[in-house]
Amino acid sequence: MAKLYFRYGAMNSGKSTHLMQVAYNYQERGLKAIIIKPKTDKKGGSRVVSRLGVSQEVDLLIDKDDDIFVEVEKYTRVKEQINCILVDEVQFLKKHHIDELFKVAALLDISVICYGLRTDFQMNGFEGSSRLLLLAHSIEEMKTICTCGKKALLNGRKIDGRYVFEGEQVAIDKLDNVEYQSLCPNCYFKYKNDDLDEK
């Protein structure tokens, strides 16, 4: 029986790199894995991009109103049978998209492995991730470390090299001076208190 998997981790935990490794493993065995990602993720355009410098073309770009179940059915009719679906930046998908991925696993018997963040830079859940935490058959944490060496659980947003704790949830390619850093809880609250003190 196919399952819906959620592999989450803070920034820099190797999610996109792992996704591409899984895609390669399927290809090496003569099986078909397709990669999908939300159009919201502008980084890399129609490619999955890893911080290690590797990238891979996406098979389906998903818009906010798309029905993934319908798109996958269409793909299998027009192109070929799918053995696995790999989803990058799943946190940007809508609740209905996660329901559709669950339906793909249940009714089309295609395993779906989703990679993404659990929370944003304000410790709030993303819509896609929150729904996955309720529906996924399997949930796995991908670990990484903070700059201090402790386990990172959270994501910090920097603008012009300074941590910020207010703003829109999604800020991809809106500003050239935006970057993200994985943080342990201690460092997160230290930077947040520093930010409050400066105000």
RAJOZI-V703121 format. One record per residue. RES is the residue in one letter. PHI is phi in degrees with one decimal (* if undefined). NEAR is the number of other C-alpha atoms within 10 Angstrom. Layout:
BEGIN
RES/PHI/NEAR
RES/PHI/NEAR
END
This chain:
BEGIN
M/*/9
A/-70.5/17
K/-131.5/20
L/-103.6/23
Y/-111.3/23
F/-124.8/25
R/-110.7/22
Y/-115.5/25
G/-172.9/24
A/-67.3/29
M/-54.3/24
N/68.7/21
S/-94.0/19
G/86.5/18
K/-63.6/24
S/-66.9/24
T/-63.1/20
H/-64.2/15
L/-57.2/22
M/-67.4/21
Q/-65.7/12
V/-64.1/16
A/-58.9/20
Y/-64.1/15
N/-60.0/14
Y/-63.2/16
Q/-60.3/13
E/-62.0/10
R/-95.7/8
G/76.0/9
L/-107.2/14
K/-107.4/17
A/-115.1/22
I/-105.5/20
I/-111.1/23
I/-127.6/23
K/-153.1/26
P/-73.5/22
K/-64.2/17
T/-56.8/17
D/-80.5/23
K/-79.8/14
K/-62.1/12
G/86.4/13
G/61.6/13
S/-94.0/18
R/-124.3/20
V/-84.4/23
V/-123.3/18
S/-103.4/18
R/-66.6/11
L/-79.2/10
G/98.4/7
V/-96.2/12
S/-149.2/15
Q/-150.8/17
E/-66.9/15
V/-89.1/18
D/-84.2/16
L/-136.5/18
L/-97.1/17
I/-104.6/19
D/-90.9/15
K/-60.6/14
D/-99.9/9
D/-66.9/15
D/-104.1/15
I/-63.1/22
F/-59.4/20
V/-65.1/11
E/-63.4/13
V/-69.1/21
E/-58.4/14
K/-62.9/12
Y/-60.0/16
T/-69.4/11
R/-75.6/10
V/-84.7/9
K/-108.0/8
E/-161.1/10
Q/-67.6/15
I/-111.5/18
N/-96.9/15
C/-157.8/22
I/-116.0/23
L/-112.4/23
V/-115.2/26
D/-98.1/26
E/51.3/22
V/-61.9/28
Q/-59.5/28
F/-84.8/22
L/-75.2/24
K/-85.7/20
K/-55.2/17
H/-64.5/17
H/-64.6/23
I/-65.8/26
D/-59.6/18
E/-68.4/17
L/-66.0/28
F/-61.7/24
K/-66.4/17
V/-59.3/23
A/-64.2/21
A/-74.4/15
L/-97.3/12
L/-98.8/16
D/57.0/15
I/-116.8/23
S/-66.5/22
V/-125.3/23
I/-115.0/24
C/-106.1/28
Y/-122.2/26
G/178.1/24
L/-86.0/28
R/-90.5/26
T/-131.6/21
D/-91.2/19
F/-72.4/24
Q/-107.7/18
M/68.5/14
N/-95.9/11
G/-75.6/16
F/-85.2/22
E/-58.1/18
G/-63.9/22
S/-66.3/28
S/-60.6/18
R/-69.1/19
L/-63.6/26
L/-62.1/15
L/-87.8/10
L/-106.2/17
A/-61.2/21
H/-68.2/13
S/-139.0/13
I/-124.8/17
E/-134.1/11
E/-88.5/15
M/-102.7/19
K/-90.1/16
T/-149.6/20
I/-118.8/17
C/-78.5/22
T/-63.4/13
C/-83.7/11
G/101.1/10
K/-82.1/14
K/-62.8/16
A/-90.0/25
L/-118.2/23
L/-119.2/23
N/-122.3/25
G/-105.1/24
R/-104.1/20
K/-115.8/16
I/-124.0/13
D/52.6/11
G/80.6/11
R/-116.5/13
Y/-67.5/20
V/-126.1/18
F/-131.3/16
E/-133.8/9
G/133.1/10
E/-66.6/9
Q/-63.6/13
V/-109.6/13
A/-140.4/14
I/-100.6/13
D/60.1/12
K/-81.5/9
L/-132.6/10
D/-68.9/9
N/-97.2/11
V/-98.7/17
E/-142.0/17
Y/-126.0/16
Q/-138.4/18
S/-78.6/24
L/-134.7/26
C/-78.7/21
P/-56.7/15
N/-60.1/13
C/-68.1/18
Y/-55.8/24
F/-72.3/12
K/-63.3/11
Y/-66.4/17
K/-67.3/17
N/-65.5/12
D/-61.1/12
D/-64.8/14
L/-66.2/11
D/-63.0/8
E/-69.9/7
K/-87.1/6
END
